[in-house]
Amino acid sequence: MKSQILTNNLQLTTDNFEWYEANQGYLSSALAVVRNALAEEDVNKKSPQLMTPLPHLAPPALITLCDTFDLSDFERGVLLLCAGMELDASWGPLCANARGNHPKQPYPTFSLGMILPGAYWGALAPTAPLRRWQLIEISEGAALTLSPLRINERVLHYLILGDKHLDERLRGIVEPLAATSETHVPSHWQLAKQVATTWIQAPEGAGFPVVQLCGDEVGSKRAIASTACKDLNLNLYIMSAGAIFSLRNSEINDLLRLWEREAILTNSALLLDCDEVRIIDPARDQAIAQLIDNISSALIITSRDRRRSLQRPLINIEVHKPSAPEQRQIWQNVLGETATSLNGNVETLVSHFSLNAATIHTVWAEARGKSKIENSDNSELSTILWDTCRSQARPRLNDLAQPIEAGSTWDDLVLPEAQRQVLRDIAAHVRQRAKVYEKWGFGNKGGRGLGISALFAGASGTGKTMAAEVIADELRLDLYRIDLSQVVSKYIGETEKNLRQVFDAAEVGGAILLFDEADALFGKRSEVKDSHDRHANIEVGYLLQRMEAYRGLAILTTNLKNSLDQAFMRRIRFIVQFPFPDINQRAEIWQRIFPKATPTQGLDANKLAKLNVSGGNIRNIALNAAFLAADAGEPVEMKHILQAAKSEYAKLERPMTDTEVKGWV
């Protein structure tokens, strides 16, 4: 099939009137030969002669069809017998009166076809070309030799017109791949060339190797597939994997045979879109594997994860976003002269956002719509570009993690100065990452350990999440929470897959990742006793590996620092201990807790600080008190806070002492 499809591409175009005339003449002469065989009483009488194809034109469709599907002279005769019946009404009586056609039947049958030269029974076997490629159809019910034969309508149109439109039965299942706006970068051009070379260099008779393009870059994968096919003069059609999930095995095989016939007739390859199919349903996975194993025409699979087949090897090609230098060049091409006036902000965008060419073009189009570029100063334009990049990077991560609105600032954070300084250092590392790693060369020392990681340890409510919000606010980056206790799966390999999806999506925008409940995965390791222990260690190792390579900031939080493995702790760049606030810190929190717009009266921060609770509890009490005061139509007073505090203590299942609330009301 490989040589048939690629050879068909070398034929001359059929898009001209001269070819149509020559094709009609040749087909008519071929039909005359078969007609004569049906009507001839004297078998020794000379039959009509076939026209000689014109050498400067593409071969007639009949020759191409017979060569493509390797039809014997007898199979060719049966096909023409069926075609004649559709093209000329006089063939009905001719069939009825033909010798050997008993009882007389005014239509082609296999029994009638047996009078043609070179007849043999195997031509009508299900695996023989006529039926395997659905060139003819057999009516059910009667005996095989007496069953009416009919040429497939799509094949008939091909014989007459050289028609290269797909069979109508594939409509809605297989569609032409729409043109993509994706701009190729050098690395993607190389991948397209690799796909084309893989097919060209495959051993003759082995068919087309199945190529699987893996990764999250849907547009880039399709553009690569389209370019590879264009280089080989192949048309490219796309089919969603979901189209086969409702089909039985026999229906999938019928679909494959039909497609493979069309692939040959139209010089086409198929792109099987598995990008939105997760490998979690064995039945669906089996259906996809069946299609892969049984198709012999050119097939490209696009999938976020590597898929397996049951029998055929897959050539896996990872498709990544453009490299940093390629993205830099795309930005410069898109921005034009504006790039030089941004004072290095292009480098900042490349450092924090990993975008493909199509997204960069979209960002620039949106930015131009938000501001009159010619009248904008550099700082305004840089801000617009940054914010637009952030919005473009969010969609996939929003489906995988919980976004946190970074509404806290340094003024809201009450911590000892030592801890505040470490947090400022963390922000500086993220902000200066590009300069230190790229311009100053530290990135050339290897990728391991270049990720910026931090562990925030402390009791619930001591400010761990707020600290992450403060850093996100200062850096103007998105913040996402991932609950590790929910990510960890009992199924082998699922935890790594879940983590990979999160990190891959986050890489696009350099978002800050806040992993809660780190002790769910990083508890002290015990002796490895079984496969589950080994699997747990693999999960830990995978997360650490991704954190160390992540281009953004990854923060782990825990309430139980002492339960964490020391080997893991050594691989974290920053460790911040969040202490339980003392009375002075609690007073400071109370002084800052109410927004300026909140009416208050007679509040005493020093008295309120005697409540021995964390900052998180203080916020809960303040918020509850505000609702109580609003409902009473009063400003927030000590009595409202007292009522709210009692509710919070009840929730904590703790008694409130007289010392804590002495002199409040």
N, C-alpha and C positions, 0 to 999 in steps of 0.2 A: 504493500500500500504506500510506503514511503516514496518509492520511485514513481509510482503512478501519479501521486499528487504533485510531486516536484517536477515531473516530466510534463504534466499538463500545463504547467506554468510557462513552459518554453514555446507553446504553440502560438501561432499568430492569432490576432484578435478576430473574433467573429462579428464584430460590430460594424459590418458594412454590407451593402446590398449585393455586391458581387458574390460574397460568400454565401448569402442566403439563396441566391439563384443556383449556385453550384451545388449546394447542399440538397436543395429540393430535387435537382436533376439526379444526383447520385441515389437519393432515397427512392425516387420513383423507379430507377433502373433496378435497384435491389428488390423492391416489391414485385416488379415484373418477373424477376427470376423465380420467386416463390410462387407467384400466381400461376406461372407456366407449369411449375412442378405439380400443382394441385389439379390443373385442368388437362395436362398432357396425357393422351392415351398411348402415344408411341414414346416409350422411354428413351429411344435412341435419337429422337428428334432433338436438334440443337436448341439449347435454351437461349433466351435473350442474354446479351452481354452487359456486364456492369460498366458504367461510365468510368473513365480514368480520372482520378482526382487531379485538380489543377495544382501544380507544384508550388505556385507562389501564394496559395491560400492555405489557411489552416485546414487540416483534414476534415472531411465530412463528420457530422456528429455520430453517425452510425459506426464509422471506423474507430473514432475516439472511444465510444462506449464499449465496443467489443474488445479493443485493446486494453482498456482500463480494467474491465472486469474479467478479462481472459476468457471470453466466450469462444466455444468451438463453433465450427461452421454450422453444425446442427442446431446448437443453441441460438445462434444468430438467426437461423431460419425460423425457429419457433417464435422468436421475438418479432420478426417481420410478419409472420402469419397473424399474430395478435394485433400488430400495428395496422395491417391492411384492413382488418375488420372494422377498426375505428375510423379509418380515413375514406373508405369507399363502400357504399351500400351494396354494391354488386358482389362483395365478398361473401355475404350471407348465403345467397343461392349457390355461389361457387363452393362454399364449404359443405353445404347440404348435398351437393351432387358429386363431390369429389370421390374418387375411387377409394374404397376401404372405409368410408364413413358410414357405418351401419350401427344402429338405426340412423337415418338421415337427420343430421343436426345442423342448423344454419348458423353455426358459430365454431370457432376453433376449439379443439380438444387435443389432448395429448395423443389419443389414438389417431386422430387425423394427422397430427404432426409427424407420426412415425412413417409416413410415406415420403417424407423429405429425405434428401441424400444424407448419408452418414448417421442415420437415426440410431440412438441407443437409449436404453431405459434410464440410466443414471442421470440424464440431463434434468429430470424432474425431481431428483432427490432434494430433501429440505436443505442439505448442505451445499448443493450445487449452485453455481452463480445465479441462475434465473430466480430461484426462490430465496436464496440466502440474502441477496441484495434487493429483494422485493422489486425485481424488474417486471415480473408478471404476477398475477393473482389467480388463485384457483378457487372456484366456488365450492362450498361445502355441500355435502349431502349425497351426491351421486358417487359411483365408483370413480377411482382416480383417473382411469383412462377416458371416461366419458364426461368428466366434470368440465364445465366451460372454463376456458383460459381467457384472461384479459390482461392487456398491457397496463401497467401502472400509468395513470394519467400524467404524472409529473415526468415520467420517462418518455412518454409520447411527445410532450412539449419539447423535451430536450432534443429528440430526434429531428423534430421539424424546425425548431428555432435556435437550437443550441442554448436554450433557456437556462440561466444560472440562478434563478430564484429558488429559494428553499421550498421543499414540500410543505403544503399547507398544514399538514398534521404536526409540524414542528412549531407552528405559530403559537406564541405565548409561552413556549418552553425554551426555545433557542432564538436569540435575537442578535442582530449585528451589534458589535461593540461600538457604543457611541464614541465619537471623537473626544479625546481628552485634552484639557488645556495645560496638562502637566508639561513643564519644560525640562528636558533632559539635562542632567549634569554629567560630567565625564564618567563618574563611577557608574551611573545608570546606563550610559551608552555601552560601557564594557559588559554589563550584565546582559543587555539585549544581544550583543554580539556573541556572548557565551551561549545563550539559548539557541540562536541560529546555528552556531558552529556545532553544538551538541547534536542537532538534528541532521545536519549535512554529513557529519563524520560517522554517524551510526552505521554499523555493518549492514550491507545490503541484505534484504530479506528479514531483518530483525525488527522492522517497523520503527515507528517513532518512539524514542525514549520519552517517558513521562517526566515533565519538568514541573517542579513545585516551587513557586515563589512564596517565601514565608516572610512574615513581619506585619507590622501595623500600617505600612504605607500603601493603602489601597490604591490611590491614584497613581503612585509611582509604579506599582506592580502591573497595573493595566497598561500604562504607557510603555513599560519595558516589553510586555507581551506583544503589544501592537507594533512596536518598532521591529521586533524580531520577525514577526510575520510579514511585515511590509518588505523587509530585506529579502525574504524568500518568495515574494509575490503571492503570499497566502492571504486570503480573507480571514478575518477573525470574528467568530461568533461567541456569545457568552450565554451560559446557562447557570442559573442558581442551583446550588445543591438541593435546596428545598423543593425543587420541582420533582424530585424522584422519591421523596420520602413516603408518599402515599401509594407508590406503585408496587405491585408484586414483582418477584424476581423475574418471572417470564416477561412482564411488561417492560422492565428495565432492559432486558436483552433485546426485545423488539425495538425499543427506542434506540438502542445502540446500533442495531443493524441499519435502521432507517437513517440515523445520523451519519454513519460511516459511508453509506451510499452517497448522501448529499455532500459529505466532505470531499469525496472524490470528484463528483460532478461539478462542484463549485470551487475547487481548489482552496479548501478552507481548513482552519484549525479551530479547536474548541477551547474556550476558557471556562473551566469549572470553578464557579465562585463559591468558596467555602469560608469566606472571611467572617460571616456572621454565624457560623455554625461551630458551636463548642463541642469538643469530643467528650460528651458525657452520656450520650444515649447510644448504647451498644447497637440497637437496631438501625439507627440512622448511620452510625459509623460503618456498619456492615453494608448498607445500601451504597454508600459512597465507595467503599472498597471494591464492591462488586463491579461498579462502573469502571473504576480505574483498571481493574484486573482484566476486563474483557474488551476494552476499547483498543484498537490498533492504529487508529488515525492520530494525527497530531493533537496532543492534549497538554494544556498548561493548567495547573491547579494554583489558585491563590488562596492562601490560608494564613491566619495569624499564627497558628501553631503548626508544627510539622504533623502531617497526617501519615498514616501507614497504609500500605496495600497488603493484601494477603499473599500475593504471588509476585507481582512485578516490582522491581526496584524503582525507587523514585530518585531523581536527581534533584537534590534540595539546594536552592539558592536563596540565601538570606538577602533581603532588600532592606537597607537602612535608609534613614534620612541622608540628605547630602552632608558631606563632611563639613567641619567648621570653615575651612578655606572656601569650599564650594558655596556654602551659605553666604559667606562674606562677599563673594563675587556676585551672587544673585542680588543681594541688597544693593551693592554698588551699581549694578546694571539697572535695577528698578528705580533707585533714587536719582540716578544721574548726577548732575552737578550739585544737587542738594546734599549728597552724601558727604562732600568735602566740607560743608558748613556746619556739620553736626558735632564737630570737635570730639571725635572718638566715640560717639554714642553708637555707631554701627558696631564697634567691637563689643560694647556692652550688651547690645541686643543679641549678637551671635553667642556671647558667653552664657547668657541666661536662658535663651529660647532656642530650641532645636526645631526648626520649621522647614518644610519642604518648599519648593519653588512656588507651587500654586498658592500656598498659604501666605507666603511673603508678598505675592502680587495682591492677594486679597487685603492684607494689612495695609498696604500702601493705598489701595483704592478707598478703603474705609477712612484712612487718615486724611486723604484729600477731601473727602466728603464732610469731615468734621471741622476742618479749618481751611481758610484760604492760605495755602502754603506760602504764596508770595508775600503775604503780609504778616506771617507768623515769625516770631523770634525763635531762635534755636531751642530754647528751653521749653517753649510751648509745643513745638513740633516733636521734640524728644519725648515729652510726657504723653502726647497723643499716640505716638508709635508704641511706646511701652505699654500703655493701657490696652491698646488694640491687640497687641501680641498676647497679653494676659487673657483677654476674652476669647481669642482664637484657641488658646491652649486648654481651656477648661472642659469642653464637652465630654470627652472620654473619661476624664478623672472624676467628673461629677457622678458618673454611673458606678464608680468603684469605691469611693470614699466620701466621707461627710465633710462638706465645706464648712469652714468656720469663719465668720465675719470678724476680721481683725479690727476691733473697735477700741482696743486698749492702747495707751501710750505709756511712755516712761513715767509720767506723772501719776498714773494709776497704780504703778507697781511699788509695793512696799516690801523691800528686802534689805538685808545688810549690804553695805557697800561692796564687800568682797564678791558676793554673788552678782550684784549689778555689773561689776566690772567684767566678770566672765561672760555675761550676756552681751555686753558691748563688744567684747572680743569675738564672740561668735558672729555677730552681725558684720564686723569688720572682715572676717575671713570670707564670708559669702560675698560681700561687696567687692573685695579686692581679688577674688579668685582668678579672674582672667589675667590681671597684671602679674601676679606671682607665678601662676602655672604656665602661662603662655609667653608673656614678654620677658619674664625673669628666668624662664627655663626650668622651673621645678617640675612641670608636667612632663618633661623629657626623661625624667628619672623612672618613669613607669606609672601605670594607672592605679596600682594598688595604694590605698591609703590617701588618695587625693580627695575622696568624698569627705564632706564635712558632717560629722556625726556628734550628737550630744545625748547625754543621759540626764534627765531631770528626775531627781529622787526626792521624795518627801511625802508626808501624810496628805490625805485628801483635803483639798481646799487651801493648800499653802501657796498657790499661785503658779503652778507648773503650766497650766494651759494659758493663763494670762501672760506669762513670760513669752510663750511662743507667739501669742497675738502681738505683743509689743515688737518682737523682732520682725514679724511679717509686716506690721504697719510701717516700721522704719525702712525696710527694704522694698516696700511696695510689691510684695509677692503674695500669692494666694497661699492659704493655709488649709490643710486637709487632715482630718483625724481618721486613723485606721485602728480599729479595735483588734488587737492581735488575738484576743481570745475568740473572736469570730472568724478570723482568717485561718487559724490553725484547723486542719482537717484530719479526720481519722483515716482518710484514704491516702495511700502512698502516692506521692507526687502532686496531690491537689494543693497542698500548702505552698509549695514552690510555684505552682502555676498561678495561684491567687496573688502571691507576692510579685511575680514577674509582671502580671497585668498592671498592678498598681505602679510599679517603678517605670515600666515602659510608657505608661500614660503620663506620669509625672515628669518624665524627662523632657517632654515637649515644652513645658513652661517653667521648669526649675522650681516648682512649687515646694513649699516647706511641708514635709510629711511628719505628722505627729502620731507616733505609734503608742497607743495606750496599752496598759497591762503587759509590759515587757516581760514580767515574770511568768506569763503564760507560756513563753517560749524559751526564756533564758534562765530558767532555774538551774541551780547547781547540778552539774552532771554527775550521775552515779556510774558505776561500772556497767559497761555494755553487756547485757545479758541476752538480748534477743533482737529480732529484726526491728521491733518498734523503737528500741533504744537507738539503734543505728540510724533509723529513719529520723528520729528527733534531732540527732546530731547533724544530719544532712540539712535539715530545715534551718537550724541555727547557722550553720556555715553558709547556706545560701543567702540568708538575710544579711549577714555580715558582709559577704562578698558584694552584694548589691549596694549596701550602704557605703562601702568604701569606694565604689566606682560611681556613685550617684553625683550628678553635676550640681545638685541643689543641697539643701540642708535636711537631714533626717534626724528627728528627735525621738528618743524613747523615753517613756515615763514609767515610773514604778513607785508603789507605796512601800515596797519591801526590798530596799537596796541590798540588805545583807543576804537575801536569798539568791542573789544573782551570782553566776559563775565568774570567778576572778579572771579566767582566761578571756572571757568575753569582755570584761571591763577594760582590759588592757588595749583592746582594739577600738575603743571609743575615744575620740579626740578630746571632748569636753565632758566633764562630770560636774553637775551643779546640784548641791544639796539645798533643798528648800526647807528651812527650819520652821518649826511651829512658832508663830509670832508671839513675842513677849508683850508685856502690857503696854510699853511705849509704842511698839509697832502697831498694836491693835488700836491704840488711840489715834495714830496717824491714819490708819485705814478708815476709822469712823469719820475723821475730818474730811476725807475725800470721797466717801461712798455715795453721798447724795448729789445728783446733778444740780447745777446752778439754778435751773428752772423749778426745782422742787421747793415748795414753801415749807420751812421748818420753824420751830419755835421752842426755845428753852432746852436745846439739846446740849448735853455735857459729855464731850468725847472722853474725858478722863474716867467718868463714872461708867460709861458704856464699855470702856476698855477692860473693865473688871470681868466682863463675860469671857470665860476661858474657852473661846472657840476660834476656829481658823478664819482666814479671810473669806473663804467660800461660804462659810456659815454666816459671817457678818453680812455678806451681800444678800443672802436669802432673807435674813431678818429685816434688813433695810427695805428690800423690795416688798415684803409682806406688810411691813408697817406703812409703807406708802399707799398700798391699796386700802388698808384699814382707814387711814386718814382721809383719803379721797372719798371713800364711801360715807364717812361721817361729815364730810364737808369742812374739814379742819386742816390746818397745817400739821406736819408730822411732829409729834411731841413724844416725850419720854414714855407716856402711857401707851402709845401705839407700839413703840418699840418693845415695851415690856410684854405686851400681849403677843407680839410676833415672836419674841424670844422664847416664850413658854411653848409656843407651837413648834419651834425649831428643836428645842430640848426634848420635847416629847417624841419627835421624829428620830432623834439621836438615842432615845431611850436612856437619857441622863437626867438626874435630878438637878434642879436649879437651887443653888445655895443662897441663903440670906445675904451672905457677904457680897455676892456678885451683884445683887440688885439693891443693896442698902442705899437709902436716900434718893431713890429714883423718883418716886411720886409721893 
